[in-house]
Amino acid sequence: MRIKLQGFSGEMPRVEPYYLADQVPVSNRNAAMRGGSLSPFRQNSLTVHTFPANRQSIYLHGAEWIGWDHVVNVVPGPVADDRLYITHDNAAPTLRYNGAEYPLALNAPTQRPVLTIVGTVDQDIADYVAYAYTWVTQLGEESAPSPLSARILWSEGTDVQVDNMDGTPPAGRLVTHKRIYRAVTSTTGATDLFFVKEVPATDTVFVHDIEADPIAEAIPTADFGPVPSNLRGITAMPNGIMAGFRGKELWFCEPYQPHAWPSSYVLTTNDPIVGLSAFGTTLAVLTTGTPYVVQGLHPDSMAMEKVEQPFPCMSARGVVDMGYSAVFPSTDGLVSLSAQGGALLTRNIWTREQWQEMRPTTMRAARFGSLYGFSYIPASGGGRRMCFIDPAASEPSVMRVNDNGTAFYTHVESGFTYMLADNQREIVAFDDATRPKRSYVWRSKPFRLPYEQSMGALKIETDGADGETVTASIYADGQLFHSTSTTNRDARLPAGLARTWQVELSGTATVLSFAMARTIKELNQ
């Protein structure tokens, strides 16, 4: 009888221990299982930043760590300037620029201009004209137009005085100018606005001399609307598009204009939206009921398709873009949602009861390389716990670690995933390659034999550097039988009979394989 372990895996708690595959443990801690070997994660980095007060959300912007005392979603803007666009769970969306946050909403002027003709109108050649104006910020953002003035007769040789324009721009919105537009009615009867002049924001009167300021391009912001004050879950998509939601409404910004959110682009779901995740040209829309996938290259052509499986999202902070799909906690386990549909990743890992014991509503997650990592607060208490799953594995399993991150941030440029410690102030990088290895513990399934047998030899094949060790603790019928740290050569075991044999491997050295048999000869077969 020989027991051979290689191609080490993580846990699958759904399966009774005796029925586990040989490489699947009953427990593991701090073991990475990279490429099938048993190896430890590295220790976390030293503290990279400490906030002066508790935080719930974190973001690394250049070299600056930003923290909020509530839940936020942050995306960099698809614009030339260095800007961040932020939605909050308890406030209106904001724009972060030059280290300060400003309201994202840029409302249109509400004061209607009043027109007066300067000169004498020639009734034979006169046309009706009207005017409107917009706000313009120092960032080049432009609002929707004000209400259109009443029409007035105008003819060449006269000027139009535009009065009653609002001279007090929106507070805290970096407004510096206003743009004045003139309405022209086409032969089909349609009225369009054309640019005339840009003037200081505080100007309330403008005299339009059409020879000095001829009409130019059509207004680009006629359909622009401000971002809703209760927009949540802002997410970046390709082609300069951002998406967000409020209730059952899915909103999109004007491409490359993150301050403008036309209501004409809104799509509606059957159930309230919980979170969003974008991968490729696909947007996963996760709700309290059935999820949706949305695809398109422009907000006016987005196609929304309802996924057949009822996979409600239990935690917006557990939604992670894995590059090829969105992974999120649902009622029965972790779900992977792609353009092809949804799949329950953990159907072979946890039963529904085991999963519910982990309280999926408390889950917070991030992408750790190719792994989905998440923390949770179990119903049994004891504080946050943390584990990993490889969604791309043919048979996903669970790897547990001695961490309890309360918030995460994946920094794409460096590849680091940062964690906010349980004190909610200190930030560390997980699995820092420059730090010492952690000590792992990996305990095999119990191998139950037909009758009592002895095990006389074992061998641990390792690939450890100097100073790295591994200890094999052998259990016979549930009791510690023998321990050894001998590696890369045969080691003898003391005499003893047992029907159930089990091994626990612990240490810092990488284990390639473990074998145990009745004799040396059988061990090396």
N, C-alpha and C positions, 0 to 999 in steps of 0.2 A: 504494500500500500504506500503510495507516494502522493503527497500534497504539493502542488506546484502553483505558485502565485506569480503572475506577471501581467502586464497590461492593466495596471492598477486603476481602479475606478473610485467614484464617490458613492455616497449612500443612496439607497432606494428604500426608504422606510415602509413603503406600501407592502413590500414582500416580507413574509415571515423569514426570520434569520436562517433557518435550515434550508429554505428553498432559494436562497440567493445564489446567483452565479458566483463562481469561485473568486473572481477578482473584485467582487462588491463587498465592502465592509459593513459591519453593523454600526460603526461609528468612525469618524475621522475628524481631525482638527488641525488646521494650519497646513494641510498637505495640498499641493498644487496639482499633482497628477499630470504633469506636462509630458505629452507624447507617450503616455502609458507608463512612464516611470513614476516612482513615488519620491517626490522631492518637496521641500518646504517653500512656502512663500518667504520673501524677505521681510524684515522688520519695517515698520513704517518710518518715514523720514522724521527727523527732529521737527519741532513746531516751526512752520514757515510763516505763520502770522497769528497774532492774538488780537481779538476784538475787545474793545473796552466794555462791551455789554453783550448780553445774550443775543444770538442770531438764529434764524431759522433757514435762511437762504444765503448762498454765497456765490460769488462770481469773480473770476480773475480777468481783469481788463488791462492788458499790457502788463505792467509790473504792479498794478494797484489791486489789492483785494477789497471788494465791496461786499458788504453784508446788510441784510434787512432783518427786522424782527418779526417778519411775517412771510408768507409764501409769495414768491414772485416767479415770473417767467421772463427770461432775458434773451434777446437776440441782437447781434450786431446789425447795423443798418446797411442795406445795399446801396450806399451812397458814398461820395468821395470823402466827406468829412468823417471823423472818428466819432460815431454816435452809437448809443445803445437804446433799444426800444424795449420798454418794460411794462408788463401788466401785473397788477397787484390783486391779492384776494380781498383787500379791504379798502381799495382806493381806485381812482381813475388812472388810466395808463399814463406813463410819463416817458420823457425823452431825456437821456443823460448825455450831456455835452460839456466838455471842458471841466469835468469834475463836479458838475451841478446837475440837478434834476429839474426839468420843466414840464408843465402839462403838455401832453402830446396833442390834445385836441386844439385845432386851429379853426375856430368858428368864423363863419362869414359875417361881414358887417350887417347890422340889422337896421341901420338908419338909411332911409330912402332918400336919394339925392333929389334936389329941386332945381329945375332948369329955368333960365331966363335968356332971352335973345338979346344980344348986343348989336344994334343996328336995325335997319329996316328990311323986312322980309319981302322978297318978290313973290307974290302969290302965284304967279304963272309957272314958276319953276321950283316952287317950294316942295320939300319932302318932310315927312315926320321923322324925328330922331328921338332917341332916348339914351340914357347913360346908366352905368353901374360901376362899381369899383370893388376891389379885393384888397385883402391884407397881404403883405409880403414880409417874410422874416429875413434876418441876416444870414440864415442858412439856405436861402433861396426857395423856401416853401411858400406856396401861394394858396390862399383860401378859395372857397367858392365865392361867387359874386354876391353883392348886396342885392336887395330888392331893386328891380328896374324902376327908373324914374317914370313919371308920366310923360307921354309923348308931347313934343312941341314942334311947330312948323319952323323949318330952317331953310335958308337958301344961300347959295354962294355969295360971298361978300359980307356975310354976317358971322359973328362968333356966338358960341354958346357958353354961358356962365353956369358952371355946375356948383351949386351951393348945398348946404345942409349935410355934407359928408361928415361922418364921425371922426373926430380928431383925437379920440382917446382909444388907442389900440388895446387889445386884450392884455391884461396884466401878466407879467412873467412869461411872455411867449416870444420874446426876442423880435417883436415886430418893429421894423424900421421904416417901411414905405407902404404906399398903397398904389395900386395900378388902376388906371381909369380906362374904361371901355365904352365904346359907342355902339349902339344897336343899329344894325342895317337890315332892312327887310328885302329879301330876295324876290325874284319874279314869281316864285312859287308861293310866296306868302310867309315863308319861314323867317324868323328873326334870329340873327346871330350877333354875338358881341365881338368886336374887333379892338385890338389894343390901340391906345392913343398915347398915353404918357405915364411914366412912373414919377410920383411926387413923394415928398416926406410924409410919414404916417400922420403927423399932426396937422397937415394942411386940411382945411375944411372947405376951401373955395378953389376952383380951377376954371380958368377961362380958356376955352378950346378954340384956337385959330387953326382951321384945318390945313391951311397952307404951311404953317410952321410945324404942325404935328399931324401929318397925314395918317389915316387909319392904316394899321399893319395887320399882323397875323391874328387869327381867330383865338378866342380865349380857350386855354387848354383845361380849365378847372370848372367848367360849367356844371358838371355832374359830381364834383367832389363834395364829400360830406365829412364832418369831423368824426373822429373815432368815438364809438359809444363809451360813455363814462363807466359802464360796468363790463367792458370787454375783458375777457380772461384768456389765459393760455396761449399767448402770442407765440407763433412758430414761423420759422423762415422756410420758404420754398424756393425752387429755382425761378429764374427769370425775374428777380427782384420782387417777388410776391411774398407777402406775409399773410398769415391766417390767424384768426382768433375766434372766440365764441362768447355768446351770452345766452343762457338758457338753451333753447333748441335751435338758435340761429347760428349759422356758420358764416363769418364775415371774411372778406378779403380786401386788402388795400389795393390802391391803384399801383401797377408795377412801377417800382423805383420811386414811389411817392408814399413812404410809410405814414405820413401824416393824414393821408386822404383815404377814406373808407366809404366808397359809394354804396348806398343802400341797394342799388340795382344788382349788385353782385351777390346778395345774401341768398344762401341755401338754408333749407329747414329740415330738421330731422324729426322723427317720431318721438324720441325720448330726449330728456335733457343731456347735453354734452358734458362730459367729465374732463376729457383731455384730448390733445392732438399730438400727432407725431408724423413728421415728413421724412420720406426716404425716396430718392430719385424724384420722379415727377408725381409720386403718389402721396396723398395725405390720408393718414388713418384718423378717422373720427370716432372716438370712443365715447360711448354713452352709458346711461344707467340701464340700458336694454341691449339692443342689437347694434353692433358697430357698423360703420360705413367705410368705404374707400372712395376717395375723390381723386380724379385725374384730369389734367388739363395743362395747357401752356399759358393760358391767360384767364383772368377771373371771369370774363364774360362767356367762356366756353367750358367751364368746369362741369364734368359729368360725375354725378354721385350715384354710387351703387351700394345697395344694402347687402350686408353679408348675411348668409342664411342662418349661421349659427348664433344663438343668443348668448353672447359673451359680454356681460356687463362689466364695465371697468370699476374696480373697487377702490382704486387710489390713483389720483392724478399724478402724485409724486412717485408712483411706481412705474410710470410709462417711460420706456427707453427706446430710442432709435438705435437699432443694431446695424444700420447700414443697408440691410436687405429686407427688414421687417420691423414692426413695432412689437415689443414684448411688454406685457402688462399683467397685473394680477386681476383675476376674475373670481367668480364664486367657487369654482372647482379646482383652480390651479393657475399656473402661468400660461398665458395665451400668446402665440406668435401670430400676428396679423400682417399679411403681405397682400400684394395686388391679386394674388390667386385665391385669397380667402384666409380663414382662421384655422388654427390647429391648437389643441391643448397639449402644450409641451410636456407637462408633468403628469400625464395620465398614468404613467408607470412608476411614478415616484411617491406621490402622496394620495391617500384616499381623501374623499371630500371632508371627512371628519378631521383627519390630521391637518389638512390645509386650513380649515376653519379655526382650528386650535391656534394657528399661527397669526390669526387676526389680519387678513389681507388689507383691511382698511387702514392699518397702521404702517403699511410698507412704503419705504423710500428706496429708490434704486438709481443705478447709473451703469454706464458701460465701462467695464474694466478690460481693455484690450478686446478680446473676442468673447469675454465672459459677461453675463448679466449678474451683477451683484446687488443684493438688497439687504436691508435691515428691517426688523419687525419687532413688535412687542407681543410675546405669546400670552395667551389667555391665562396661563399659569403664573404669570408675573416674572419677576427677576430681572427686569430691565431689557434693553434692546439686545438682539442677537443678529448675527450676520452670516450670510452664506452666498455661494456662487453656483451658477448653472451655465453650462455651455449650450446655448440654444442650437448651435449648428451640429452638435454631436449626434451620431446615429442613435445613441441610447443615452440621453441626458441623465446626469446624476448630480448629487448634492455634495459640495465641498464647503465645510464649515470653518470659520476662522474666529479667533478671539478678538473681535472688534465689535463696535456698536455705534457706527457712524449715524449721526442724526440728520446730516445733510451731505450731499455729494456734488462735486463739479468735475466733469471730464474736460481736461485741457487738451484739445486736439493737437496743437502744435508740438507739445512735449510728450504726449502719450500718457501723462500722469492722470490718475483720478485722485482728487483730493477729498478729504472727509472732514467734516466738522465733528469734533470730539463730543462725548456726552456732556461735557461741561458747557457746550454750545458757544464756546469762545475761541478755542484753539483749532487751527487747521494743520493737518498733516497729509503727506502724500502716501498712499497705500503702496506696499510692496516696492520700496525704494531699492533699486539695484546696487546702490552704494552702501547699503546697510547690511549688518550681519543677518544670517539666516535665522528664521524662527525654528523652534523645536516642534516637530509635528508628532501626532499620535494617530496611528491607523490600526484599527482592530478588525481582524478578519471575521467572517462568518464562522459559526461552530460547525466543524466537519464531524458529522455523526456516522460512525462506522457500524457495520452489521453486528459486530461483537467486540469485546474488549481486545485491544491490541497495544503493543508497545511501539514507541517511536524512538529509534536509536541514534538518528543523525539529522543534521540540518545544514543548510548552506545559504548564506546571504550574499548575493552578488551586488556590489555597490560601485558607484562611480563618484566617490567623495574626495574632496581636496584634503590637504593636511589639516589635521585637527577636527575634521568632521567625523562623527561617529553615529552608529545606529545600534539600538539594543532590541533584540528579539525576546519577548516575554512569552513563554509557552504556558498555556493553560490546559489542564487535563480535567475533564468533567467539572469545569467551572472554577477550579482552584489553580493558583499559580504553581506551576510545576518546576520551571527552570528559566533562567535568564542568561543570555550570552551577548557579548558585543564582538564576537569573532566574525570577521567578514572575509569574503573572497577565498575561503577554503572550508573544507569539511570540518564540522564540529560535532562531537559526540554528545548525546543526551544521556542522563542517568536512566537506570532501569525503572520501569513502571508501566502499569497497564491502565488503559482508560478507553471508554467508548467514544467520547467526544473530545476532539482536539481543536485548539484555537490559538492563534498567534497575534500578538500586539507588537507592531513595529513603531519605534519612537526614536527621535534623534534629529540630526541635521544633514546627514549624508544622503545622497540620492540612491535609492534602492532600485536596481534593475529587475531583480527577481528574488523570490524566496522559495526554498524547497525543504521538505521534511519527509523522512521515510523511515522504514524499520531498520534498514541496513545502509552502510556506505555504498555498497554495490547498487542497491535499488535507488539510492539518492542520485546517482550519476547516470542512470539509464537514459 
